Amino acid sequence: MACSQCCGRQSERLVGVRWPVLLGCYGLGLLLAYTLGGDLLHDLVEGGQRSILRLWKLWTPLAVLLVAVVASFTRVRRSVCEQCDAVAPAWLLAPLTRERSTDASAGSTRRSFLRALGAGGTALGAAVAGVLTAVARNRGWLPVANDFFLTEVEKTAPHPRPEWHGAHITSYRRLGRTNAMVSDISLGSGNINDVEVARAALDHGITYFDTAPDYSDTASERVLGEAMKGRRDKLFLATKFCVADGHLPNDTPVPKIIEAVEASLSRLQTDHVDLIHIHSCDRVERLLAPNIHEAFDRLKEQGKVRFLGVSTHTPNLEAVANAAIDSGRFDVMMLAYHFGMWPSFGHILEKAKAHDVGIVAMKTLKGAKHVNLANFRDEASAYSQAAFRWVLSNPNVSCLVVSFSKPQHIEEYIYASGTALHPTDVALLHRYDELTAGDYCQPHCGACLDSCTYDLPINDILRYRMYFKDYGWEKEGMRLYAKLERSAAACVGCGAPCANTCPIGVPIQEKMLDAHRVLSLPA
């Protein structure tokens, strides 16, 4: 048969895949390893829920690299023009040199062994290269490892006062229509890892525990479960509708929601929780999701939950809170509330009181955690009590929750229980505001959001930065930041239309770039 290009005579020869095609396959495999494999590794490093990890992100780049390896060592016989070396398809195949073809045809056992060994080595090398490429995508963990393991962030008052010793809860308040009497200062467990701290909180009179499956990857629920043994009847226990790696989607099947709550009960070592929140709710659609409410009704009928609540610290708080109150479904709301909150927040608390909805205040320390309090010297140790007294001076607040992670927190924090707000407290809070001016993003504000060209969740990003830099929760801040669909990388080179939109003067672009620097895994 004649060559279609030069009409020359054709003969059978060994051909292989062209090197440009092979290089393209290897390049595509490494690119997929960087993008897809990097995402998967990212999810693993950040503690993503393993049951829903998309393993195709691992198999896809490895499959492409395997195809490239096989193609590198595959030889087939095809008709080749003896004059112009043309072979079809020309874009894919090329003839071997006559010497190589003759040697390959000889079928030497030794050469076959070497070819197999070479193929195996290439496959292993390609796999290793794919893994290293995925790791390179997540190299941002390396510069922050020092922050994780070697840097201790101060979270307690620098100079504990003698009068705090033996402090005990002295005031209990009614939690709305639940009729439960709860300690005015209560235990939040976002970063708790010591059973003895939780037990000591009970010993000092705390009767309200707040937890969630996604606090420390279920560790919070497990710690409280151990601490409550034999004392469950002495406290009011609240958890959330969620799983270890986040909130349940609106369309989660009712049985799956019930399964998640039953898993919480198992970790908490109890047959019921007193209160369950729709967690960190930022939309009315999620607040009123039919599946969640059906699951709650079934669980309540079974005696596994008693009351329904919602927790929120979103710019949409007013719409969410009003919808929660108007629905008549919610017994409790957990809201971010601290000194300096925007004035319109007050009417929400008044409306909740009128409808007998209990209010649990959170974020009461305004991101302080004593990191910035060194500048207060001797006054620093009084900041937490001043902040708590201000929150509890509002009679519409049933209690506040604050994270206890060290034994010292117990006496330091509950020393404020039942005490009245003093003018010196307000003066101290004003001075702290001056210290932190331009650095703290207020919950429920959202004045900057509409200005962002890239529709970034500025409030969330700055909150995660606060977790990293002020709370000392570096890994948690990075984990939450990594789950966002859009990152502050968009702020690099942006014209900053958000400038001057913050009513309290936060330099948004500067803080967003800093957030991206400390929280992100650079591409």
N, C-alpha and C positions, 0 to 999 in steps of 0.2 A: 504494500500500500504506500502511495506517494505522500510526501509531506504536503500539507495544505498551504504552507508558506513559500517553500522554495522548490517544491515538486521533487525533492531529493528522496533517496531510498531510506526506509525506516527499518530499525531492528530493535529487538527486545533488550532493554538495559534496566539496571536498577536506578530508581529515582527516589528522592527524598523531599521533604518540605523545605521551601525556601527559607533562608535565614531571616529576611525581613518579616516574614509571617511568624516565625518562631519568636523573634524578639518582641513582636506585637503581642503575642499570646502571653509571654512572660510579663511584659509590661502591664497588660490588662489584669493579669492575676495579682500582681503586686499592688496595682491601683485599687482593686477590689478588696485586697487584704487591708489596705490603709483605711478605706472608707467603711466598708461593711464589717470586716473583722475588727477594725478599731472601735466601731460602735459597740460591737458585742463585748469586747474586752472592757470597754468603758462601763457598760452596764454591770459587768461582773465586779469590777473594782469598786463601783459606786454602790454595790449591794442590791442590785436589781432582783426582782422576784424571779427565781430560777425557773419556775413552772411556766412562765410565759416568755422566756428568752427566745428570740428568733434565731434558731440554730442554722437556718439557711444562710445567715450572714457569715457563718464559718465555712459551711460546705461549698458555697459558691466560689469563693476565691481558690480554695484548695482543688476543686474540680477543674477550674481553668488552668491552674498550674500543673495538674496531673496530665491534662490533655496536651499541654505544651511539652512536658517531659516525654510522653509517649510519642508525640509527633517528632521529637528530636532524634529518636532512635529507630523510627519506623522506616523500612525500606521495602518498596514494592517494584515489581517489574511492569514497565509500560513501554509502549512503542515510542522510540526516540529517533529523530531525524539524524542520519549519520553526517550530514553536511552542516546544518545550522543548530543542532542540538535542541530543536523545538519539541516540547512535550505539552500535552493538554491535561488539566488547565494550567496555562502558563503562569498565572498569578500565584498559584499554590505550589507547584512542583518544579523541580530542577533536576537534571540528570547528574549522577555522580561522575567524577572523572573516570576515564577508562581503567586507570590503574586501580582505583578504589573499588570500582565495580567488579573487576576481575578478582581482586583479593576477597571481596565480600562473597562472590559466587563460589569461591573455593570451599567455603563452609568450615573453615578451621575451627575446631573445638575451642582452642585457646582464644581466638578472636571473638567467638560467640560469648565466651565467659567474660572477656573484657568489656564487650558491649553491654552485657547484662549488668556487670558491676558498675559501669559508667552510668547506665540508666538509673540504677538504684541510688548511686551517689548524687546524681542530678536531682532526682525526686526528693531525696532528703534535704539537699541544699535549698531546693525551691520551697519546701515546707518551712524550713527554718527561716528563710528570707521572708516568707509570708507572715510568720509569727513576729519576727523582728519589726516588720513594717507596721503591723497592728500595734505593737508596743510603742513604736515611735509616735503613733497617733496620740498616745496617752502619756507622753514623756513629761507632761506638766505635773505629774505626781512627784517627780524627782526633786524639783526645787522646793516643794512644800513639805517633803518628808521630815525635814528638820522641825517645821512648825508642829507636825503631828506628834512627834515622839520626844523632842528635846526641849520644847518650849512650854513652860508652865505659866498659864494665864491666871493672875490673881482674881479670885471671885469672892473673897471674904473681906470683911473690914480689916484694915491694917492694924487697928488697935482695939481689940474687943474690950468692952467695958465691964468692970466687976459687977455692976448692978444687973447685968443681963443674966447672970448665973441663976439657974432655977426658974427662969421665966416660964409662964404657963398661959395657955389660952384662958382669957377671962370673959370673953363675950361670944355669945352664940346668936345667930340671926335666922329668921324664918326664910326658907328658900321658896318664896312664891307659893303657888298652890300645891306644891309637893308636901307642904306643911312640915318638912324636915327642918330641924334646928341644927345649923352647921356652924363650925368655927369660923369666926370672921376672917382669920388668916388660915389658909388651907394649903395642902400639899399638891403642887404640880410636879410631874415626874418626867419631864422631857429629857432630862439628862441624868437620871438617878441610876446608880449601879451598886448601891450599898444597902443591903437589907436592913442593917442596923439603923441607918438614917430613918427609914420609913417606920421602923418599930419605935424609935425614939420620938418621932412625930406623934404617934399615937399616945405614948407615955406623957407627952406634954399637952395633951388635950385636943389635938387636931382630929376632926371628925369627917372631913371631906377629902377624898383622894381623887385626883384627876389623872387619867392615863389614856393611852391609845396604842394600837398595834404598831403604828409607824414611829413611835418614840423608841429610838435606839434599837430598831429592828426587833421589836417585841420584847426586848429585855426589860423595859419598864413594867409591862404587865407581869412578867415572871417574878421580878423583884417584889412587887406589891403583893402578888399571890403568896409568896413565902412570908412576907411581913404580917399578913392578915390572919395567918393560921390561929384559930382559937379566938379571934377577936373580930370576926366579920360583922357581928351584930352591933358593933360599937361605931361603925362609920357609914357614911353615905358614899357610894362608889360610882364613879362616872368613867365611861370609856367612849370610843367613837366607832362609827360605821366606816371601817377601812381595813386594809391588810398591811402587811409589813412594809411594802414599798409604795403605799399611797392610797388615795381615796378610791372608793368603788364608783365606776362609771354609772351614769343615770340609768342605763338600760341593763345593768347587771341583773340576771335572773333572780327572782325572789329566793329560790333555794340556795343560791350561791351567797346571797347576803346573809341568810340565816346561818349558813355554814361558817361564814367569817365571824359572826358574833359568838357562835358556839365555840369556835377556836379561842376567842378571847376569854370566855368563861373557863375553859380548860386551863389556860395559862394563869388565870387569876385564882384558880382553885376554888371557885364558888359556883353556886347554881343559878345566880342571878346578879345583874347589875341594877343599881337604882336609877341610873340615868344613862342614856346613850345619845350622843350628839351626831348630827350630820356635820362632818368635820371640815373646818376651814372653808365654809360655803361662800362662794362669791357670785352666785347667780340664783335668781328666783326659780328658774327651771329646775335646778338641782335641789333646791330647798323643798320643792313640791313634787319631786320625782315619784310617780305612782308606785314603782316597785319598792322603793325604800320604805314608803309609808305602809304598803301592804306587808312587808317583812316585819316592820315594827309591830303592827297590829297582831300578827300571828305570834310573834315572840312574847308580846304582852299577855295574850291569851294563855300561853304556856307558862307564864310566871317567870320568864327569863329576863325580862326588862320591866321597869315600872313606869318611867317617865321619858319623854322625848325632848331633846334640846338641839340647839344649833350653835356652833362656834364660828366666829368670823372676825377678821381684822382686815377687811377689804375696802377699797374706795366705794364699793357698792353696798356698804353696810346699811345705809339708811333704807334702801329699797328692800334688802334682804330682811332686816329687822322688822320693818313695817309689815311685810308680807307674812313673816312668822307670827307676829302678834295677831294680825287680822285673820289668819287662817284658823285660829283657835286650837291648833294642833300641838303647839309647843309650850312646854311647862317651864323651860329654862333657856336663857340665852347667855353664852359666854362671849364677852366682847372685850376688845382691847380698850383700856381706859386708864388714863394717867394724868398727872398735872400738865396743864397746857393744852389739853385736847380742844379741838375747835368748838366754839360755843354752841352750835346747833345740835351737838350730841346730847345735851341735857334733856331735850324734849323726848328723845327715844326712851331714856330711862324713866321718865315720868309716865309715858304711855304704857311701858311694860308694867310699871307699878299699878297703874289703873286697871290693867287686865290680869293682875296677880301672876305675872310671869317673873320668875326669879332671875336675878342678874348676878352672874359670876364675872368678876373683873380679871383680866389677864394683861400681860405686858405692862404691869404697873411700875416696874423699875425703869421704863423708858430706855431699855438697852444699856443700862449702866453697868450692872454686874461688877461694880467697883473698879473696873479697868481705868476709868477716868477720874476716880475719886481721890487719887493720891494728891491732886492739886488742892484738895480741900483740907489736907493735913488733919488736924484733930476733929474737924467737923465731918470728915468723910464718913466716919463710922456711924453717924446719925442719919445718913441719907436714906437708907432703906426704911427706917421707921417714919421719917417725914413723908416719904412717898406713900407709904401704906396708910398713914393717918389721913392724908388728903383724900385718897380714894374712899376710905371708909367714913369720911365725914359726910358723904352723900347717903342719906337714909334709903335711897332707892337701890343701893348695892347690897346684895345679900352676903357676899363674901368675895375674897380675892384669892387667886391661886398664884403661887410663886414657886419656881423650881428650887428644891432643896437637893444639893449634891454633896454637901459636907456637914458633919455634925454641928459645926459652929453656926451654920445657917439657922438651925432650929431656934436657939435662944436669941440670936441676933434679930431674926425676923419677927418672932412672936412676942418679943418684948413690947411691940406696938399694940398688941391686942387690947381692945377695950379702952385705949387711951384717947384723949381728945386732941384735936388739931390745935397747935399753938402758933401764934404769929411768927415765932422763930423758925418753925417748920416751913412756912410759906416763903420766908425770906431765903432759907437755904435752897429750896426748890427753884426759886427765881435765879439764884446765883449759879446753880447747876445748869439751868437753861442758858445762861450767858456763856458758861464754859463750853457747852456743846453746840452753841449756835452754829448753824450752817453745816452740821454733821449728822443730824438725826432726821430721818424721814418719818413724818407723823402718819400713823394708821388712819384710814378712812378719808384721807385728803384727796389724792388723785388729781390735783390741779394741773399737774404737768403732763398727764397721760395723753390728752388729745393733741398736744403739740408735737409728739414724736412721729417723725416721718416713717419710722420702721415699726411702729405699733409695739414698742418694747414694753414689758411689764416693769416699769421703772421702780414702782413701789416694792415689788417682790425682790428684784435684784438687790436693791439697797438693804432690804431686810436680811437677805442671805449674807450680804457683806457684814451686817451687824452681828449675825451669828458667828461669822469667822473671826472678826476683829475684836468685838466687845465681849461676846459670851464665851469665846474660846472654843466654840463648837466647830472647828475647822472642817472636819470631814462631813458633818451634817450640812453645813453651808454649801460645800462643793457638790454634795450629792443632789441637793435640791436645785442648785444652779444648773447642773448638768441635765436635769430633766426638762428644762425649759425648751420650747421650740425655737425661740430666738434669743440670742445672747447679746451682751453689750459690746461684742466685737464690731457691731454696726456703728458704734459711737466713734471709732477711729476715723478721723478725717471728716466727720459729720459737721455741718454748719451750726449745730447746736440750737435748733429752734426752741428747745426747752429752756434756754437761758432766761432767767428772770421770771419764770413762771411759778417758782416755788414761793408760797406766801411767807415762809420763814427763812428764806435766803439760802437754802442748800444749793451749792454749786453742782448742779446735776451731772453735767458731762464729766467733770473732774472725778466725782464720786463713782460714776458708772465705769469709767476707765480703770479706776483703782479696783472696783469690784471684779471686773473682768481679769485684771492682773492676778488677783489673789485666789479667785474661784475657778478659773477656767482651765481646761486642758487645751493648750494652744495647738492649732492645726499645723 
